[in-house]
Amino acid sequence: MRRGGGVSAAAVALGTVASFAVVVPARAQEAAPALRLPVPEAQRPLTLPQLVASPALDFQVDHRAAAGNFVNLDVTARIGLTDDLMLHADVAPLQLWAPGGGLTYGQPYLSRGPGAGAAYRFVRGLVEVAGNLGGRVFTVPGISGGSITALLPVRVHATGSLRLDAVPQVEFVLAHDTATSASANSTRVAVPLQLLANVTRELDLGFGTGLTIYDVGDAADTTGIPLGFFLGYAAPGAQGPLLDVDPFFDFPYLIMPGRRTQTTNAQQYQVGVTLTVYLYL
């Protein structure tokens, strides 16, 4: 009886140790939360996941040969309502400095006033497609009105470290000159293209090009082919990136194919950095 009892006790003890050895690693693995947003830029979706918020600061110097330098700062925010539905807003499009002018709420050459919109992703997978509709109210001196912009972002995840973005868009400007009450309506079309590659999990780089028609009514003189370059660093966290730092440089109208003279425009360029924070609600 004692021998049998002794064997039973040893078996129980061994079983307990084995169970503990199996359970402890399993619990340790369960303790690590799953990523809600991929850290590598190349793997990120077109829309933010549900209840992920993303405020950002976009600092930019816009150099124009004839006019000088314009220093701008956009305060923006995005939030995912579902994994496919995202709201976005440009809360404070500030012109910090301009030749002959100071701080203004609204940028005459870029973000002419605050705006908001929504994006809905209706195709998932290696190829993603979304619809994006937004509007702005102009707050710059000398012009009143606003604009409506419709976009159709397409993202191709070629590999885990390489992606291609195309964002066909059309903007309808409905405005007039406040001094003369003359119409300032126009239609703008653009198809920006961007190729991005992750060289490490946190570091990415790429370039952008495409086609921009600033005013369809004057397409010959306002059609441009841009060229830009960018870097990106993502600070990783337990649930995804915590902070993105993205410096960039681009020529918004490097080649002007419709013009008979001055078909290049390297005198206009933009340089800046975007800081994006991610909050997991």
HUBELCOR-V264210 format. One record per residue. RES is the residue in three letters. SS is DSSP state (H for helix, E for strand, - for the rest). PHI is phi in radians with two decimals (none if undefined). OMEGA is omega in radians with two decimals (none if undefined). Layout:
# HUBELCOR-V264210
res = <RES | RES>
ss = <SS | SS>
phi = <PHI | PHI>
omega = <OMEGA | OMEGA>
This chain:
# HUBELCOR-V264210
res = <MET | ARG | ARG | GLY | GLY | GLY | VAL | SER | ALA | ALA | ALA | VAL | ALA | LEU | GLY | THR | VAL | ALA | SER | PHE | ALA | VAL | VAL | VAL | PRO | ALA | ARG | ALA | GLN | GLU | ALA | ALA | PRO | ALA | LEU | ARG | LEU | PRO | VAL | PRO | GLU | ALA | GLN | ARG | PRO | LEU | THR | LEU | PRO | GLN | LEU | VAL | ALA | SER | PRO | ALA | LEU | ASP | PHE | GLN | VAL | ASP | HIS | ARG | ALA | ALA | ALA | GLY | ASN | PHE | VAL | ASN | LEU | ASP | VAL | THR | ALA | ARG | ILE | GLY | LEU | THR | ASP | ASP | LEU | MET | LEU | HIS | ALA | ASP | VAL | ALA | PRO | LEU | GLN | LEU | TRP | ALA | PRO | GLY | GLY | GLY | LEU | THR | TYR | GLY | GLN | PRO | TYR | LEU | SER | ARG | GLY | PRO | GLY | ALA | GLY | ALA | ALA | TYR | ARG | PHE | VAL | ARG | GLY | LEU | VAL | GLU | VAL | ALA | GLY | ASN | LEU | GLY | GLY | ARG | VAL | PHE | THR | VAL | PRO | GLY | ILE | SER | GLY | GLY | SER | ILE | THR | ALA | LEU | LEU | PRO | VAL | ARG | VAL | HIS | ALA | THR | GLY | SER | LEU | ARG | LEU | ASP | ALA | VAL | PRO | GLN | VAL | GLU | PHE | VAL | LEU | ALA | HIS | ASP | THR | ALA | THR | SER | ALA | SER | ALA | ASN | SER | THR | ARG | VAL | ALA | VAL | PRO | LEU | GLN | LEU | LEU | ALA | ASN | VAL | THR | ARG | GLU | LEU | ASP | LEU | GLY | PHE | GLY | THR | GLY | LEU | THR | ILE | TYR | ASP | VAL | GLY | ASP | ALA | ALA | ASP | THR | THR | GLY | ILE | PRO | LEU | GLY | PHE | PHE | LEU | GLY | TYR | ALA | ALA | PRO | GLY | ALA | GLN | GLY | PRO | LEU | LEU | ASP | VAL | ASP | PRO | PHE | PHE | ASP | PHE | PRO | TYR | LEU | ILE | MET | PRO | GLY | ARG | ARG | THR | GLN | THR | THR | ASN | ALA | GLN | GLN | TYR | GLN | VAL | GLY | VAL | THR | LEU | THR | VAL | TYR | LEU | TYR | LEU>
ss = <- | H | H | H | H | H | H | H | H | H | H | H | H | H | H | H | H | H | H | H | H | H | H | H | H | H | H | H | H | H | H | - | - | - | - | - | - | - | - | - | H | H | H | - | - | - | - | - | - | - | - | E | E | E | E | E | E | E | E | E | E | E | E | E | - | - | - | E | E | E | E | E | E | E | E | E | E | E | E | E | - | - | - | - | E | E | E | E | E | E | E | E | E | E | E | E | E | E | - | - | E | - | - | E | E | - | - | - | - | - | - | - | - | - | E | E | E | E | E | E | E | E | E | - | - | - | E | E | E | E | E | E | E | E | E | E | E | - | - | - | - | - | E | E | E | E | E | E | E | E | E | E | E | E | E | E | E | E | E | - | - | E | E | E | E | E | E | E | E | E | E | E | E | E | E | E | E | - | - | - | - | - | E | - | - | E | E | E | E | E | E | E | E | E | E | E | E | E | - | - | - | - | E | E | E | E | E | E | E | E | E | E | E | - | - | H | H | H | H | H | H | H | E | E | E | E | E | E | E | E | E | E | E | E | E | E | - | - | - | - | E | E | E | E | E | E | E | E | E | E | E | E | E | E | E | - | - | - | - | - | - | - | - | E | - | - | - | - | E | E | E | E | E | E | E | E | E | - | E | E | ->
phi = <none | -1.16 | -1.12 | -1.09 | -1.11 | -1.12 | -1.10 | -1.10 | -1.14 | -1.13 | -1.11 | -1.09 | -1.11 | -1.08 | -1.09 | -1.14 | -1.09 | -1.11 | -1.09 | -1.11 | -1.13 | -1.39 | -1.26 | -1.07 | -1.07 | -1.09 | -1.16 | -1.10 | -1.20 | -1.18 | -1.20 | -1.39 | -1.19 | -1.27 | -1.15 | -1.62 | -2.53 | -1.04 | -1.27 | -1.11 | -1.02 | -1.11 | -1.72 | -1.34 | -1.40 | -1.17 | -2.05 | -1.21 | -1.11 | -0.99 | 1.03 | -1.93 | -1.85 | -2.55 | -1.32 | -2.61 | -2.06 | -2.06 | -1.73 | -2.61 | -1.89 | -1.81 | -1.69 | -2.19 | -0.99 | -1.42 | -1.86 | 1.84 | -1.79 | -2.10 | -1.83 | -2.22 | -2.47 | -1.87 | -1.82 | -2.15 | -2.71 | -2.38 | -2.63 | -1.53 | -1.39 | -2.33 | -1.16 | -2.00 | -2.04 | -2.32 | -1.77 | -2.50 | -2.65 | -1.78 | -1.33 | -2.45 | -1.47 | -1.80 | -1.70 | -1.37 | -2.77 | -2.70 | -1.00 | 1.38 | -2.68 | -2.00 | -1.20 | -2.40 | -1.61 | 2.17 | -1.99 | -0.98 | -1.76 | -2.23 | -1.46 | -1.36 | 3.01 | -1.20 | -2.70 | -2.70 | -3.05 | -2.49 | -2.21 | -2.22 | -1.56 | -1.94 | -2.32 | -1.89 | 1.96 | -1.11 | -2.03 | -1.96 | -2.39 | -2.41 | -1.94 | -2.40 | -2.23 | -2.55 | -2.54 | -2.32 | -1.99 | -1.35 | -2.18 | -1.39 | -1.11 | 1.59 | -2.52 | -2.26 | 2.22 | -3.02 | -2.59 | -2.19 | -2.17 | -1.97 | -2.24 | -2.29 | -1.14 | -2.22 | -2.21 | -1.96 | -1.55 | -1.12 | -2.50 | -1.20 | -2.20 | -2.48 | -2.48 | -2.19 | -2.08 | -2.28 | -2.29 | -1.05 | -2.68 | -2.39 | -2.11 | -1.84 | -1.66 | -2.08 | -2.69 | -2.59 | -1.28 | -1.25 | -1.41 | -1.94 | 1.10 | -1.30 | -1.17 | -2.13 | -1.20 | -2.84 | -2.19 | -2.11 | -2.23 | -2.63 | -2.36 | -1.25 | -2.13 | -2.49 | -1.98 | -2.19 | -2.33 | -1.53 | -1.54 | -2.41 | -1.06 | -1.72 | -1.90 | -2.34 | -2.65 | 3.10 | -2.52 | -2.33 | -2.67 | 2.34 | -2.61 | -2.31 | -2.02 | -1.17 | -2.54 | -1.04 | -1.19 | -2.35 | -1.09 | -1.06 | -1.65 | -2.04 | -1.53 | -2.39 | -1.93 | -1.44 | -2.61 | -2.48 | -2.34 | -2.65 | -2.17 | -2.67 | -2.26 | -1.98 | -1.46 | -1.36 | -2.31 | -1.18 | -1.92 | 2.61 | -1.16 | -1.73 | -2.64 | -1.92 | -2.10 | -2.26 | -1.32 | -2.62 | -2.57 | -2.68 | -1.79 | -1.23 | -2.43 | -1.13 | -2.05 | -2.01 | -1.18 | -1.47 | -1.50 | -1.41 | -2.22 | 0.89 | -1.39 | -2.12 | -2.49 | -1.38 | -1.33 | -1.84 | -2.60 | -2.32 | -2.39 | -3.10 | -2.61 | -2.01 | -1.94 | -2.15 | -1.86 | -2.06 | -2.05 | -1.78 | -1.42>
omega = <-3.13 | 3.14 | 3.12 | 3.12 | 3.13 | 3.12 | -3.13 | -3.14 | 3.12 | 3.14 | 3.12 | -3.13 | 3.12 | 3.13 | -3.14 | 3.12 | -3.13 | 3.13 | -3.14 | -3.13 | 3.14 | -3.03 | -3.05 | 3.08 | -3.13 | 3.13 | 3.12 | 3.11 | -3.13 | -3.08 | -3.14 | -3.12 | 3.12 | 3.09 | 3.07 | 3.12 | -3.12 | 3.08 | 3.11 | -3.14 | -3.07 | -3.09 | -3.04 | -3.11 | 3.13 | -3.13 | 3.10 | 3.05 | -3.11 | 3.09 | 2.91 | -3.13 | -3.02 | 2.99 | -3.07 | 3.00 | 3.14 | -3.14 | -3.03 | 2.97 | -3.13 | -3.11 | 3.08 | -3.00 | -3.07 | -3.00 | -3.11 | -3.07 | 3.07 | -3.09 | -3.01 | 3.07 | 3.07 | 3.02 | -3.04 | 3.12 | 3.04 | 3.04 | 3.09 | 3.06 | 2.94 | 3.09 | -3.09 | -3.09 | -3.07 | 3.01 | 3.12 | -3.11 | 2.94 | -2.99 | -3.05 | 3.02 | -3.01 | 2.90 | -3.06 | -3.12 | 3.08 | 3.08 | 3.13 | -3.11 | -3.13 | -3.07 | 3.04 | 3.08 | -3.01 | -3.07 | -3.06 | -3.05 | -3.09 | -3.13 | -2.96 | 3.10 | -3.13 | -3.13 | 3.13 | 3.14 | -3.13 | 3.09 | 3.10 | 3.11 | -3.12 | 3.01 | 3.10 | 3.04 | 3.12 | 3.02 | 3.13 | 3.09 | 3.13 | 2.98 | -3.07 | -3.14 | -3.12 | 3.13 | 3.11 | 2.97 | -3.08 | 3.11 | -3.12 | 3.13 | 3.02 | -3.13 | 3.08 | -3.12 | -3.12 | -3.11 | 3.05 | -3.10 | 3.06 | -3.11 | 3.07 | -3.12 | 3.07 | 3.14 | 3.13 | 3.08 | -3.07 | 3.05 | 3.09 | -3.12 | -3.10 | 3.11 | 3.10 | 3.11 | 2.98 | -3.05 | 3.04 | -3.08 | 3.07 | -3.13 | 3.10 | 3.14 | 3.14 | -3.00 | 3.04 | 3.12 | -3.08 | -3.13 | -3.06 | -3.06 | 3.10 | -3.14 | 3.04 | -3.14 | 3.07 | 3.06 | -3.10 | -3.10 | 3.11 | 3.03 | 3.09 | 3.09 | -3.11 | 3.06 | -3.08 | 3.11 | 3.01 | 3.09 | 2.93 | 3.12 | -3.06 | -2.99 | 3.09 | 3.07 | -3.14 | 3.10 | -3.13 | 3.07 | 3.12 | -3.13 | 3.12 | 3.00 | -3.04 | 3.10 | -3.11 | 3.12 | 3.10 | -3.00 | -3.09 | -3.08 | -3.03 | 3.08 | -3.12 | 3.04 | -3.10 | 3.01 | -3.11 | 3.13 | -3.11 | 3.01 | 3.10 | 3.03 | 3.13 | 3.06 | -3.04 | 3.04 | -3.07 | -3.08 | -3.10 | 3.13 | 3.05 | -3.08 | 2.99 | 3.03 | -2.99 | 3.01 | -3.10 | 3.05 | 3.13 | 2.96 | -3.05 | 3.14 | -3.04 | 3.14 | 3.13 | -2.96 | -3.10 | -3.10 | 3.09 | 3.08 | -3.14 | -3.10 | 3.03 | -3.08 | 3.11 | -3.14 | 3.08 | 3.12 | -3.12 | 3.11 | -3.11 | 3.14 | 3.08 | 3.08 | -3.09 | 3.12 | 3.12 | -3.14 | -3.09 | -2.99 | none>
